[in-house]
Amino acid sequence: MFSTFELDALKEVGNIGAGNAATALSMLLSQKVQMKIPEIKVLPFDEVSKSVGGPENLVTGIFLRVEGDLGFNILFIMQAGDTTNLLKIILHESKETLELTAMEESALKEIGNIIASAFIAALSDFTKLALRISVPSLAIDMAGAILSFPLSLYGCMGDTAFLMETEFEEGLDGVKIHFYLIPDDDKSFSTLLKTIGVRSSDGNNSRGDGGI
């Protein structure tokens, strides 16, 4: 459905966004942060829950809406262990369950907001599209319920989700995040990928290494 060139261009944007996010997180945490270059996968939307352990698996979800020249949704999903490990590192306190305090919820939303905003800034710069991002929402629930949330808000979504899997290598060592881009419809995201392809073929090949 999508060419290797288009997917490589999306990976390039993810790479730049990872570098920007690592820099922002480093400033927030006052320590070096490094992220792996994201792996890009294309999934039918009805298979997304399988990629995070099945629809009944308890996970943390952080949702953000992107609007402007194109509309789509961003959804972060973290396994329970990754969520508690992340909170231990950023708040310097023991955490064993997904019963979150207001401070813990705020910290996770801020991490999601930093990573998503870094990606959208890279995407907007790469494509010259005007894009704006919403404030994040957070939920602890079964994966199937979390994935139905954008559908309940906006009524329809495309049949395809783009998964960018990335893992922290330093600073937030070993924490893995599933980062999904879920378009409003397949046409809108096809347009986005073609726009990325046009930009990259025009010689915009700046790269980041996901680190600082």
GROMACS elastic network, one bead per residue, 0.5 to 0.9 nm:
[ bonds ]
;  ai    aj funct       b0    kb
    2     5     6  0.82700   500
    2     6     6  0.64866   500
    2     7     6  0.69689   500
    2    42     6  0.89384   500
    2   190     6  0.77026   500
    2   193     6  0.82262   500
    3     6     6  0.52289   500
    3     7     6  0.64222   500
    3     8     6  0.85863   500
    4     7     6  0.51620   500
    4     8     6  0.59822   500
    4     9     6  0.85040   500
    5     8     6  0.50923   500
    5     9     6  0.61689   500
    5    10     6  0.87152   500
    5   197     6  0.70444   500
    6     9     6  0.50515   500
    6    10     6  0.63359   500
    6    11     6  0.87014   500
    6   193     6  0.56214   500
    6   194     6  0.67579   500
    6   196     6  0.70372   500
    6   197     6  0.55807   500
    7    11     6  0.61940   500
    7    12     6  0.85871   500
    7    40     6  0.72894   500
    7    41     6  0.86214   500
    7    42     6  0.89091   500
    7   193     6  0.75690   500
    7   197     6  0.88956   500
    8    12     6  0.61851   500
    8    13     6  0.87603   500
    8    40     6  0.83168   500
    8   197     6  0.89507   500
    9    13     6  0.64320   500
    9    14     6  0.86723   500
    9   193     6  0.77365   500
    9   196     6  0.61938   500
    9   197     6  0.62229   500
    9   199     6  0.89544   500
    9   200     6  0.67430   500
   10    13     6  0.51007   500
   10    14     6  0.62350   500
   10    15     6  0.85847   500
   10    40     6  0.79415   500
   10   123     6  0.86181   500
   10   193     6  0.70922   500
   10   196     6  0.70798   500
   10   197     6  0.85601   500
   11    15     6  0.60182   500
   11    16     6  0.86327   500
   11    37     6  0.81177   500
   11    38     6  0.67693   500
   11    39     6  0.72516   500
   11    40     6  0.62758   500
   11   164     6  0.81863   500
   12    16     6  0.63096   500
   12    17     6  0.85362   500
   12    37     6  0.88993   500
   12   205     6  0.81408   500
   12   206     6  0.84302   500
   12   207     6  0.69435   500
   12   208     6  0.83372   500
   13    16     6  0.51681   500
   13    17     6  0.60508   500
   13    18     6  0.85040   500
   13   119     6  0.71708   500
   13   120     6  0.89815   500
   13   122     6  0.61092   500
   13   123     6  0.59666   500
   13   126     6  0.73347   500
   13   196     6  0.85629   500
   13   207     6  0.85278   500
   14    18     6  0.59669   500
   14    19     6  0.86079   500
   14    37     6  0.74574   500
   14    38     6  0.62938   500
   14    39     6  0.88255   500
   14    40     6  0.87203   500
   14   119     6  0.63379   500
   14   122     6  0.78990   500
   14   123     6  0.82259   500
   14   164     6  0.77202   500
   14   210     6  0.89941   500
   15    18     6  0.50886   500
   15    19     6  0.64024   500
   15    20     6  0.87762   500
   15    36     6  0.84086   500
   15    37     6  0.54228   500
   15    38     6  0.64359   500
   15   119     6  0.86927   500
   15   207     6  0.70113   500
   15   208     6  0.58272   500
   15   209     6  0.66156   500
   15   210     6  0.60051   500
   16    19     6  0.51869   500
   16    20     6  0.63370   500
   16    21     6  0.86441   500
   16    37     6  0.88795   500
   16   118     6  0.83927   500
   16   119     6  0.74771   500
   16   122     6  0.62828   500
   16   123     6  0.87726   500
   16   206     6  0.79459   500
   16   207     6  0.60333   500
   16   209     6  0.74583   500
   16   210     6  0.69851   500
   17    20     6  0.50245   500
   17    21     6  0.60038   500
   17    22     6  0.84725   500
   17   115     6  0.74779   500
   17   116     6  0.82554   500
   17   117     6  0.84004   500
   17   118     6  0.50358   500
   17   120     6  0.75306   500
   17   121     6  0.74535   500
   17   122     6  0.54453   500
   17   123     6  0.78453   500
   17   208     6  0.81258   500
   17   210     6  0.78369   500
   18    21     6  0.50147   500
   18    22     6  0.60029   500
   18    23     6  0.85955   500
   18    34     6  0.84372   500
   18    35     6  0.63864   500
   18    36     6  0.77778   500
   18    37     6  0.70162   500
   18    38     6  0.77152   500
   18   115     6  0.72850   500
   18   118     6  0.72452   500
   18   119     6  0.70237   500
   18   166     6  0.86239   500
   18   208     6  0.77390   500
   18   209     6  0.78990   500
   18   211     6  0.76030   500
   19    22     6  0.51198   500
   19    23     6  0.63434   500
   19    24     6  0.87892   500
   19    34     6  0.77917   500
   19    35     6  0.74089   500
   19    37     6  0.87171   500
   19   118     6  0.83449   500
   19   207     6  0.89434   500
   19   208     6  0.55685   500
   19   209     6  0.61784   500
   19   211     6  0.52992   500
   19   212     6  0.68216   500
   20    23     6  0.52296   500
   20    24     6  0.63445   500
   20    25     6  0.86891   500
   20   115     6  0.81011   500
   20   118     6  0.55092   500
   20   119     6  0.77002   500
   20   121     6  0.87967   500
   20   122     6  0.80319   500
   20   208     6  0.83029   500
   20   210     6  0.76661   500
   20   211     6  0.83675   500
   20   212     6  0.85660   500
   21    24     6  0.50883   500
   21    25     6  0.60206   500
   21    26     6  0.83823   500
   21    33     6  0.89428   500
   21    35     6  0.85472   500
   21   114     6  0.61697   500
   21   115     6  0.50348   500
   21   116     6  0.81388   500
   21   117     6  0.80249   500
   21   118     6  0.52463   500
   21   119     6  0.75617   500
   21   210     6  0.81695   500
   21   211     6  0.88719   500
   22    25     6  0.51567   500
   22    26     6  0.59803   500
   22    27     6  0.86927   500
   22    32     6  0.80321   500
   22    33     6  0.53542   500
   22    34     6  0.56493   500
   22    35     6  0.65016   500
   22   115     6  0.81246   500
   22   118     6  0.89736   500
   22   210     6  0.66352   500
   22   211     6  0.59388   500
   22   212     6  0.66245   500
   23    26     6  0.50849   500
   23    27     6  0.64501   500
   23    28     6  0.88040   500
   23    32     6  0.80730   500
   23    33     6  0.71083   500
   23    34     6  0.83272   500
   23   210     6  0.89127   500
   23   211     6  0.73238   500
   23   212     6  0.59116   500
   24    27     6  0.52531   500
   24    28     6  0.63371   500
   24    29     6  0.87687   500
   24    33     6  0.89201   500
   24   114     6  0.69293   500
   24   115     6  0.84236   500
   24   118     6  0.82312   500
   25    29     6  0.60088   500
   25    30     6  0.80863   500
   25    31     6  0.83102   500
   25    32     6  0.82951   500
   25    33     6  0.66265   500
   25   111     6  0.76029   500
   25   114     6  0.72671   500
   25   115     6  0.83546   500
   26    29     6  0.52625   500
   26    30     6  0.54755   500
   26    31     6  0.51578   500
   26    32     6  0.51772   500
   26    33     6  0.52504   500
   26    34     6  0.85152   500
   26   171     6  0.79634   500
   26   212     6  0.82460   500
   27    30     6  0.51231   500
   27    31     6  0.71003   500
   27    32     6  0.83071   500
   28    31     6  0.81559   500
   29    32     6  0.81146   500
   29    33     6  0.84943   500
   29    90     6  0.70475   500
   29   171     6  0.85265   500
   31   171     6  0.65098   500
   32   170     6  0.69039   500
   32   171     6  0.56255   500
   32   211     6  0.83754   500
   32   212     6  0.70997   500
   33   168     6  0.74524   500
   33   169     6  0.76044   500
   33   170     6  0.51687   500
   33   172     6  0.67107   500
   33   173     6  0.86277   500
   33   210     6  0.89999   500
   33   211     6  0.66708   500
   33   212     6  0.70414   500
   34   167     6  0.87879   500
   34   168     6  0.58779   500
   34   169     6  0.54533   500
   34   171     6  0.66209   500
   34   172     6  0.79763   500
   34   173     6  0.85668   500
   34   209     6  0.87360   500
   34   210     6  0.59722   500
   34   212     6  0.66218   500
   35    38     6  0.82680   500
   35   166     6  0.68262   500
   35   167     6  0.57764   500
   35   169     6  0.54716   500
   35   170     6  0.70997   500
   35   171     6  0.89836   500
   35   172     6  0.87180   500
   35   173     6  0.89528   500
   35   209     6  0.82938   500
   35   210     6  0.50003   500
   35   211     6  0.60157   500
   36    39     6  0.86722   500
   36   165     6  0.89377   500
   36   166     6  0.57220   500
   36   167     6  0.55436   500
   36   168     6  0.62110   500
   36   169     6  0.64384   500
   36   209     6  0.78638   500
   36   210     6  0.58184   500
   36   211     6  0.79662   500
   37   165     6  0.86276   500
   37   166     6  0.65642   500
   37   167     6  0.82731   500
   37   208     6  0.88024   500
   37   209     6  0.68300   500
   37   210     6  0.57719   500
   38   164     6  0.54263   500
   38   165     6  0.53294   500
   38   167     6  0.78905   500
   38   210     6  0.86656   500
   39   163     6  0.77621   500
   39   164     6  0.53124   500
   39   165     6  0.52082   500
   39   166     6  0.66453   500
   40   162     6  0.69591   500
   40   163     6  0.57134   500
   40   165     6  0.68270   500
   41   161     6  0.83993   500
   41   162     6  0.58382   500
   41   163     6  0.50240   500
   41   164     6  0.65198   500
   41   165     6  0.82154   500
   42   160     6  0.69087   500
   42   161     6  0.60171   500
   42   163     6  0.62261   500
   42   164     6  0.89930   500
   43    46     6  0.81023   500
   43    47     6  0.64143   500
   43    48     6  0.64991   500
   43    51     6  0.89943   500
   43   159     6  0.86056   500
   43   160     6  0.57977   500
   43   161     6  0.52729   500
   43   162     6  0.62800   500
   43   163     6  0.71939   500
   44    47     6  0.54798   500
   44    48     6  0.68893   500
   44   159     6  0.58230   500
   44   161     6  0.61483   500
   44   162     6  0.87838   500
   45    48     6  0.53651   500
   45    49     6  0.82938   500
   45   157     6  0.88880   500
   45   158     6  0.76929   500
   45   159     6  0.52707   500
   45   160     6  0.50754   500
   45   161     6  0.54141   500
   45   162     6  0.89089   500
   45   182     6  0.81803   500
   46    49     6  0.71004   500
   46    50     6  0.83944   500
   46   159     6  0.77679   500
   46   160     6  0.85442   500
   47    50     6  0.53869   500
   47    51     6  0.69267   500
   47    54     6  0.88264   500
   48    51     6  0.53469   500
   48    52     6  0.72058   500
   48    54     6  0.84201   500
   48    55     6  0.87485   500
   48   143     6  0.89190   500
   48   144     6  0.88778   500
   48   147     6  0.81031   500
   48   161     6  0.74049   500
   48   163     6  0.85151   500
   48   180     6  0.88482   500
   49    52     6  0.54888   500
   49    53     6  0.66679   500
   49    55     6  0.50651   500
   49    56     6  0.85365   500
   49    57     6  0.84967   500
   49   143     6  0.58612   500
   49   144     6  0.60848   500
   49   147     6  0.74221   500
   50    53     6  0.52791   500
   50    55     6  0.66962   500
   50   143     6  0.88440   500
   51    54     6  0.69438   500
   51   178     6  0.88523   500
   52    55     6  0.80547   500
   52    57     6  0.74780   500
   52    59     6  0.81823   500
   52    77     6  0.76428   500
   52    78     6  0.80549   500
   52    79     6  0.73807   500
   52   143     6  0.73302   500
   52   178     6  0.79891   500
   53    56     6  0.78850   500
   53    57     6  0.57316   500
   53    58     6  0.87584   500
   53    79     6  0.85942   500
   53   143     6  0.81160   500
   54    57     6  0.55261   500
   54   142     6  0.86203   500
   54   143     6  0.68563   500
   54   144     6  0.76096   500
   55    58     6  0.84155   500
   55   142     6  0.61678   500
   55   145     6  0.75384   500
   55   147     6  0.87174   500
   56   141     6  0.85712   500
   56   143     6  0.59994   500
   56   144     6  0.63817   500
   56   145     6  0.83926   500
   57    79     6  0.84554   500
   57   141     6  0.80668   500
   57   142     6  0.51569   500
   57   143     6  0.56703   500
   57   144     6  0.80525   500
   58    79     6  0.73712   500
   58    80     6  0.69629   500
   58   140     6  0.70413   500
   58   141     6  0.53783   500
   58   143     6  0.62027   500
   59    77     6  0.65699   500
   59    78     6  0.57913   500
   59    80     6  0.56089   500
   59    83     6  0.83443   500
   59    98     6  0.87234   500
   59   139     6  0.84063   500
   59   140     6  0.58584   500
   59   141     6  0.58219   500
   59   142     6  0.60173   500
   59   143     6  0.60122   500
   59   146     6  0.84472   500
   60    76     6  0.79063   500
   60    77     6  0.55798   500
   60    78     6  0.51940   500
   60    79     6  0.65018   500
   60    80     6  0.68392   500
   60    83     6  0.69588   500
   60    98     6  0.82683   500
   60   138     6  0.73526   500
   60   139     6  0.59703   500
   60   141     6  0.66939   500
   60   142     6  0.84585   500
   60   143     6  0.82110   500
   60   146     6  0.84163   500
   61    75     6  0.67190   500
   61    76     6  0.55106   500
   61    78     6  0.66806   500
   61   137     6  0.81583   500
   61   138     6  0.56713   500
   61   139     6  0.52850   500
   61   140     6  0.63189   500
   61   141     6  0.77137   500
   61   143     6  0.80366   500
   61   146     6  0.63824   500
   61   147     6  0.85292   500
   62    74     6  0.81800   500
   62    75     6  0.56887   500
   62    77     6  0.66357   500
   62    78     6  0.87860   500
   62   108     6  0.80864   500
   62   109     6  0.67782   500
   62   112     6  0.65775   500
   62   113     6  0.87742   500
   62   136     6  0.63566   500
   62   137     6  0.55662   500
   62   139     6  0.66249   500
   62   146     6  0.88917   500
   63    73     6  0.73884   500
   63    74     6  0.58445   500
   63    76     6  0.64920   500
   63    77     6  0.88973   500
   63   109     6  0.89730   500
   63   112     6  0.83740   500
   63   134     6  0.89478   500
   63   135     6  0.85711   500
   63   136     6  0.55368   500
   63   137     6  0.51401   500
   63   138     6  0.64046   500
   63   139     6  0.85064   500
   63   146     6  0.89074   500
   63   149     6  0.86098   500
   63   150     6  0.80588   500
   64    73     6  0.60639   500
   64    74     6  0.51377   500
   64    75     6  0.64633   500
   64    76     6  0.87005   500
   64   112     6  0.86351   500
   64   113     6  0.79770   500
   64   116     6  0.79123   500
   64   133     6  0.67110   500
   64   134     6  0.55732   500
   64   135     6  0.63644   500
   64   137     6  0.66405   500
   65    71     6  0.77728   500
   65    72     6  0.64057   500
   65    74     6  0.61838   500
   65    75     6  0.86986   500
   65   132     6  0.83692   500
   65   133     6  0.57535   500
   65   134     6  0.52076   500
   65   135     6  0.78873   500
   65   136     6  0.80078   500
   65   150     6  0.86487   500
   66    70     6  0.76528   500
   66    71     6  0.55658   500
   66    72     6  0.53414   500
   66    73     6  0.57908   500
   66    74     6  0.73158   500
   66   120     6  0.83985   500
   66   131     6  0.65613   500
   66   132     6  0.56266   500
   66   134     6  0.64185   500
   67    70     6  0.57650   500
   67    72     6  0.67005   500
   67    73     6  0.86010   500
   67   130     6  0.84564   500
   67   131     6  0.56928   500
   67   132     6  0.54489   500
   67   133     6  0.65276   500
   67   134     6  0.82364   500
   68    71     6  0.63909   500
   68   129     6  0.79454   500
   68   130     6  0.56487   500
   68   132     6  0.59814   500
   68   133     6  0.87694   500
   69   129     6  0.59942   500
   69   130     6  0.55360   500
   69   131     6  0.61805   500
   70   129     6  0.79308   500
   70   130     6  0.81469   500
   70   131     6  0.70934   500
   70   183     6  0.88473   500
   70   184     6  0.87975   500
   70   188     6  0.66600   500
   70   189     6  0.81532   500
   70   191     6  0.87932   500
   70   192     6  0.76997   500
   71   131     6  0.83482   500
   71   183     6  0.67864   500
   71   184     6  0.61751   500
   71   185     6  0.89125   500
   71   188     6  0.74727   500
   71   189     6  0.87228   500
   72   157     6  0.84767   500
   72   181     6  0.70020   500
   72   182     6  0.57490   500
   72   184     6  0.52366   500
   72   185     6  0.83034   500
   72   188     6  0.82780   500
   72   189     6  0.80795   500
   73   150     6  0.73303   500
   73   180     6  0.80122   500
   73   181     6  0.58358   500
   73   183     6  0.61352   500
   73   184     6  0.74737   500
   74   116     6  0.74682   500
   74   179     6  0.71637   500
   74   180     6  0.56724   500
   74   182     6  0.62800   500
   74   183     6  0.87149   500
   75   147     6  0.82862   500
   75   150     6  0.89195   500
   75   178     6  0.81053   500
   75   179     6  0.59816   500
   75   180     6  0.50842   500
   75   181     6  0.66520   500
   75   182     6  0.76602   500
   76   112     6  0.71797   500
   76   116     6  0.89259   500
   76   177     6  0.67044   500
   76   178     6  0.56069   500
   76   180     6  0.62542   500
   77   143     6  0.82000   500
   77   146     6  0.88068   500
   77   177     6  0.63159   500
   77   178     6  0.51661   500
   77   179     6  0.66849   500
   77   180     6  0.80726   500
   78    81     6  0.80548   500
   78    82     6  0.59821   500
   78    83     6  0.60307   500
   78   175     6  0.86770   500
   78   176     6  0.69850   500
   78   177     6  0.54742   500
   78   178     6  0.63570   500
   78   179     6  0.89997   500
   79    82     6  0.53245   500
   79    83     6  0.62653   500
   79    84     6  0.88779   500
   79   176     6  0.81698   500
   79   177     6  0.81939   500
   79   178     6  0.89691   500
   80    83     6  0.51271   500
   80    84     6  0.63434   500
   80    85     6  0.85932   500
   80    97     6  0.78101   500
   80    98     6  0.68193   500
   81    84     6  0.53296   500
   81    85     6  0.60451   500
   81    86     6  0.84828   500
   81    96     6  0.83140   500
   81    97     6  0.87287   500
   81   175     6  0.85228   500
   82    85     6  0.50987   500
   82    86     6  0.59899   500
   82    87     6  0.85944   500
   82   174     6  0.80411   500
   82   175     6  0.52176   500
   82   176     6  0.63150   500
   82   177     6  0.78915   500
   83    86     6  0.52271   500
   83    87     6  0.63226   500
   83    88     6  0.87194   500
   83    98     6  0.77089   500
   83   108     6  0.83291   500
   83   175     6  0.79184   500
   84    87     6  0.51221   500
   84    88     6  0.61502   500
   84    89     6  0.87145   500
   84    94     6  0.83423   500
   84    95     6  0.54947   500
   84    96     6  0.61476   500
   84    97     6  0.68661   500
   84    98     6  0.70873   500
   85    88     6  0.50831   500
   85    89     6  0.63377   500
   85    90     6  0.88110   500
   85    94     6  0.87647   500
   85    95     6  0.74217   500
   85    96     6  0.85399   500
   85   172     6  0.84532   500
   85   174     6  0.86851   500
   85   175     6  0.69643   500
   86    89     6  0.52514   500
   86    90     6  0.62535   500
   86    91     6  0.84006   500
   86   108     6  0.83511   500
   86   172     6  0.67270   500
   86   173     6  0.88028   500
   86   175     6  0.64919   500
   87    90     6  0.53057   500
   87    91     6  0.56570   500
   87    92     6  0.75175   500
   87    93     6  0.75532   500
   87    94     6  0.81740   500
   87    95     6  0.68884   500
   87   104     6  0.69338   500
   87   107     6  0.77860   500
   87   108     6  0.76368   500
   88    91     6  0.55785   500
   88    92     6  0.51678   500
   88    93     6  0.50927   500
   88    94     6  0.55435   500
   88    95     6  0.59127   500
   89    92     6  0.53558   500
   89    93     6  0.75077   500
   89    94     6  0.89278   500
   89   171     6  0.83625   500
   89   172     6  0.66306   500
   89   173     6  0.89255   500
   90    93     6  0.83253   500
   90   107     6  0.79267   500
   90   172     6  0.80843   500
   91    94     6  0.86355   500
   91   104     6  0.79939   500
   91   107     6  0.82104   500
   95    98     6  0.81958   500
   96    99     6  0.87792   500
   97   100     6  0.78337   500
   98   140     6  0.73187   500
   99   140     6  0.85749   500
  100   103     6  0.79252   500
  100   104     6  0.57000   500
  100   105     6  0.61870   500
  100   140     6  0.89580   500
  101   104     6  0.51314   500
  101   105     6  0.62695   500
  101   106     6  0.85960   500
  102   105     6  0.51551   500
  102   106     6  0.61434   500
  102   107     6  0.86469   500
  103   106     6  0.50616   500
  103   107     6  0.61687   500
  103   108     6  0.87543   500
  104   107     6  0.50742   500
  104   108     6  0.63198   500
  104   109     6  0.86429   500
  105   108     6  0.52636   500
  105   109     6  0.61923   500
  105   110     6  0.86163   500
  105   138     6  0.72219   500
  105   139     6  0.89178   500
  106   109     6  0.51198   500
  106   110     6  0.61437   500
  106   111     6  0.87319   500
  106   138     6  0.89178   500
  107   110     6  0.51296   500
  107   111     6  0.63605   500
  107   112     6  0.87464   500
  108   111     6  0.51370   500
  108   112     6  0.62375   500
  108   113     6  0.85214   500
  108   138     6  0.80571   500
  109   112     6  0.50552   500
  109   113     6  0.59591   500
  109   114     6  0.85573   500
  109   135     6  0.85933   500
  109   136     6  0.59240   500
  109   137     6  0.70460   500
  109   138     6  0.66542   500
  110   114     6  0.60885   500
  110   115     6  0.86575   500
  110   136     6  0.80308   500
  111   114     6  0.52117   500
  111   115     6  0.63437   500
  111   116     6  0.86153   500
  112   115     6  0.53311   500
  112   116     6  0.60199   500
  112   117     6  0.83366   500
  112   136     6  0.72726   500
  113   116     6  0.52178   500
  113   117     6  0.57888   500
  113   118     6  0.83508   500
  113   133     6  0.89415   500
  113   134     6  0.89278   500
  113   135     6  0.73181   500
  113   136     6  0.63021   500
  114   117     6  0.52565   500
  114   118     6  0.60839   500
  114   119     6  0.86713   500
  115   118     6  0.52116   500
  115   119     6  0.63315   500
  115   120     6  0.87591   500
  116   119     6  0.51392   500
  116   120     6  0.61574   500
  116   121     6  0.85401   500
  116   133     6  0.82576   500
  116   179     6  0.87981   500
  117   120     6  0.50809   500
  117   121     6  0.59845   500
  117   122     6  0.85175   500
  117   132     6  0.88998   500
  117   133     6  0.71558   500
  118   121     6  0.51705   500
  118   122     6  0.62515   500
  118   123     6  0.86122   500
  119   122     6  0.51369   500
  119   123     6  0.60835   500
  119   124     6  0.85565   500
  120   124     6  0.59125   500
  120   125     6  0.83988   500
  120   131     6  0.72051   500
  120   132     6  0.79111   500
  120   133     6  0.77295   500
  121   124     6  0.51668   500
  121   125     6  0.61049   500
  121   126     6  0.84939   500
  121   131     6  0.82712   500
  122   125     6  0.51746   500
  122   126     6  0.60289   500
  122   127     6  0.86214   500
  123   126     6  0.50647   500
  123   127     6  0.60833   500
  123   128     6  0.79593   500
  123   129     6  0.79164   500
  123   131     6  0.86162   500
  123   196     6  0.82419   500
  124   127     6  0.53291   500
  124   128     6  0.51948   500
  124   129     6  0.51158   500
  124   130     6  0.62776   500
  124   131     6  0.63441   500
  125   128     6  0.52921   500
  125   129     6  0.74860   500
  125   130     6  0.89811   500
  126   129     6  0.81658   500
  126   195     6  0.88938   500
  126   196     6  0.68316   500
  126   199     6  0.65536   500
  126   200     6  0.79192   500
  126   204     6  0.75838   500
  127   130     6  0.87815   500
  127   192     6  0.81738   500
  127   195     6  0.60759   500
  127   196     6  0.56809   500
  127   197     6  0.89145   500
  127   198     6  0.83380   500
  127   199     6  0.61240   500
  127   200     6  0.88571   500
  128   195     6  0.89950   500
  128   199     6  0.87785   500
  129   195     6  0.89252   500
  133   136     6  0.87445   500
  134   137     6  0.89799   500
  139   146     6  0.72260   500
  140   143     6  0.88286   500
  140   146     6  0.80248   500
  141   144     6  0.82364   500
  141   145     6  0.64856   500
  141   146     6  0.63250   500
  142   145     6  0.54279   500
  142   146     6  0.64252   500
  142   147     6  0.87977   500
  143   146     6  0.51444   500
  143   147     6  0.61386   500
  143   148     6  0.86923   500
  144   147     6  0.52506   500
  144   148     6  0.63942   500
  145   148     6  0.52236   500
  145   149     6  0.66858   500
  146   149     6  0.53681   500
  146   150     6  0.81775   500
  147   150     6  0.68146   500
  147   151     6  0.77709   500
  148   151     6  0.52673   500
  148   152     6  0.62326   500
  148   153     6  0.88718   500
  149   152     6  0.51586   500
  149   153     6  0.64205   500
  149   154     6  0.88032   500
  150   153     6  0.51312   500
  150   154     6  0.60447   500
  150   155     6  0.78072   500
  150   156     6  0.82977   500
  150   157     6  0.80030   500
  150   182     6  0.89067   500
  151   154     6  0.53729   500
  151   155     6  0.50562   500
  151   156     6  0.55949   500
  151   157     6  0.64445   500
  152   155     6  0.56807   500
  152   156     6  0.81593   500
  153   156     6  0.86187   500
  154   157     6  0.76920   500
  154   184     6  0.83630   500
  156   184     6  0.65590   500
  156   185     6  0.76903   500
  157   160     6  0.84845   500
  157   182     6  0.71982   500
  157   183     6  0.61791   500
  157   185     6  0.53242   500
  157   186     6  0.82283   500
  158   161     6  0.77192   500
  158   182     6  0.70703   500
  158   183     6  0.55610   500
  158   184     6  0.52527   500
  158   187     6  0.82488   500
  158   188     6  0.87702   500
  158   189     6  0.86906   500
  159   182     6  0.85769   500
  159   183     6  0.83374   500
  159   184     6  0.89369   500
  159   185     6  0.70652   500
  159   186     6  0.66250   500
  160   181     6  0.89269   500
  160   182     6  0.69146   500
  160   183     6  0.73913   500
  160   185     6  0.81471   500
  160   186     6  0.67100   500
  161   180     6  0.64214   500
  161   181     6  0.58106   500
  161   183     6  0.71058   500
  162   179     6  0.81854   500
  162   180     6  0.55233   500
  162   181     6  0.50920   500
  162   182     6  0.66087   500
  162   183     6  0.87099   500
  163   178     6  0.67387   500
  163   179     6  0.57210   500
  163   181     6  0.65745   500
  163   182     6  0.88516   500
  164   177     6  0.83823   500
  164   178     6  0.62120   500
  164   179     6  0.50163   500
  164   180     6  0.62355   500
  164   181     6  0.81305   500
  165   176     6  0.73708   500
  165   177     6  0.60661   500
  165   179     6  0.60653   500
  165   180     6  0.84755   500
  166   175     6  0.86698   500
  166   176     6  0.59327   500
  166   177     6  0.56283   500
  166   178     6  0.67741   500
  166   179     6  0.77262   500
  167   172     6  0.87158   500
  167   173     6  0.78724   500
  167   174     6  0.61731   500
  167   175     6  0.56497   500
  167   177     6  0.61906   500
  167   178     6  0.88313   500
  168   171     6  0.72135   500
  168   172     6  0.54840   500
  168   173     6  0.51567   500
  168   174     6  0.54988   500
  168   175     6  0.55159   500
  168   176     6  0.65541   500
  168   177     6  0.85084   500
  169   172     6  0.68604   500
  169   174     6  0.60911   500
  169   175     6  0.81067   500
  170   174     6  0.79367   500
  170   211     6  0.88029   500
  172   175     6  0.61507   500
  173   176     6  0.88570   500
  182   185     6  0.83838   500
  182   189     6  0.86007   500
  183   186     6  0.65052   500
  183   187     6  0.85815   500
  183   188     6  0.66998   500
  183   189     6  0.57978   500
  184   187     6  0.84747   500
  184   188     6  0.68491   500
  184   189     6  0.79226   500
  185   188     6  0.56483   500
  185   189     6  0.69024   500
  185   190     6  0.88965   500
  186   189     6  0.54262   500
  186   190     6  0.60973   500
  186   191     6  0.86155   500
  187   190     6  0.50681   500
  187   191     6  0.61809   500
  187   192     6  0.86939   500
  188   191     6  0.51318   500
  188   192     6  0.63792   500
  188   193     6  0.89019   500
  189   193     6  0.61843   500
  189   194     6  0.84948   500
  190   193     6  0.51889   500
  190   194     6  0.61853   500
  190   195     6  0.85587   500
  191   194     6  0.51736   500
  191   195     6  0.61679   500
  191   196     6  0.87113   500
  192   195     6  0.50421   500
  192   196     6  0.62849   500
  192   197     6  0.86492   500
  193   196     6  0.50076   500
  193   197     6  0.61538   500
  193   198     6  0.86688   500
  194   198     6  0.62126   500
  194   199     6  0.86558   500
  195   198     6  0.51482   500
  195   199     6  0.63038   500
  195   200     6  0.86900   500
  196   199     6  0.51326   500
  196   200     6  0.61326   500
  196   201     6  0.85298   500
  197   200     6  0.51907   500
  197   201     6  0.60261   500
  197   202     6  0.85336   500
  198   201     6  0.52446   500
  198   202     6  0.62983   500
  199   202     6  0.51742   500
  199   203     6  0.71337   500
  199   204     6  0.62353   500
  199   205     6  0.89016   500
  200   203     6  0.55357   500
  200   205     6  0.61316   500
  201   204     6  0.70819   500
  201   205     6  0.84402   500
  202   205     6  0.86591   500
  203   206     6  0.87813   500
  208   211     6  0.74750   500
  209   212     6  0.80061   500
